[in-house]
């Protein structure tokens, strides 16, 4: 999957509420953006920031930290909303990082969707 995929094509069914620190670095410019995750899925997350998010399609290095555990992976921006919220899709995740993500997801209850 790449930046041209639509959000509806890559968004899995279950979203899990997940509050954690997030740091995204644009791989081209090196610009950093700090924020908080709002929810997490097996394929991506939503990040809230005080500054305008990266543009759609931007390729990022992403670090999500919850307690003393950090997930590090590549991602790309799928969407951004109102200059403070962006949806990311994970890519190129090593198995050790996939295990961290799986552990976090097992410990959460999915968000009930009202949209079909």
N, C-alpha and C positions, 0 to 999 in steps of 0.2 A: 504494500500500500504506500501511497505517496501523497504529497500535498494536494494533488488534484482530486483525491477521493472526497466525497461529501461526508459530512458528519453522520448522516443517517446510515451510510454504508458501513462505517467502522464502529459506530456506537453499539456496544453490547447491551443486552437487555437489563442487566442489574447494575445499578449505581449504588455505591456504598458511601454514607457520610464519613468523611475522614478529614480531620483537622490536623495539619502538620506544616512545618516550615518548608518552603520550596525556594530553590535558587535555580534560575534558568540563565544559561549563557548562550548568546547567539554565536554559532560556530563561525560565521563570516566576519562579523564586526568585533566580537569579543565583549559586547555590551552585556552587563549583568542586570538581572531583574529579580528582586526578592519579593516573596508573597506568601500566601497561605493556600493550601489545598482546601477545596470545598467538598469535593467528592472524588472517589477513586473507582476505577473499573479495572478489569483485567487488561484492557487495551489503552487506557489513558486516564487523564485526570482533568479537573477544572481548577484553575488558579486565580485567586483574587489578589490584586496588587494595588499599591497606592499610585503608581505611575502607569502610563499607558502601556498596554501589553505589546509584544512583538506582533508584526503583521502576519496575516494568514500565509502559511507556507514556509515561514522561517524555520530553519533547522537549528535545534537546540541541544545542548548538553544539560541534563536536568538532574538535580539532586533534591530528593525529598527526605526530610529528617523528622522522625518521630521518636522522642526520647533519645536514646543513645544509638538508634539504628538508622542508617541512611541507605536509601535506594539511589543508585546512580545509573542513568541510562541515556540514550539518545531519544529525542522526540521531535515532532514538528507541530506547528500551530495549525489547528483545524479551523478555529473561529476565534474572534474576539468580539466582546460586547461592551458597549458604553465605556470604552477606554480604561477599564479596570478589571476585566474578567476575560480569561482566555481558556479555551479547551485545547488540550494537547493529546496527541496520539503517540504512544511509545513505539520505538523501533530499535532494532539491534540490541535487545536486552540479553545480557549474558545469563546463563543458568543460575549463577549465584544470586543475581538480582531478581530473577523470576521467583526464586524461593522466598525472598523477602516479601515481594508483592503478594504471593500466595498466602503467606502467613498473616499479613495484614488483612487481606480479604476474608479469610476464614474467621477472623475475630470480629467481624462487622455484620450488621443486619442491613439488607438492601433497602433503598429508598423506594417507597411505593409510588409508581408512576400513575398519573391520572390521564395520560395521553396514550392512545392505542395506535 
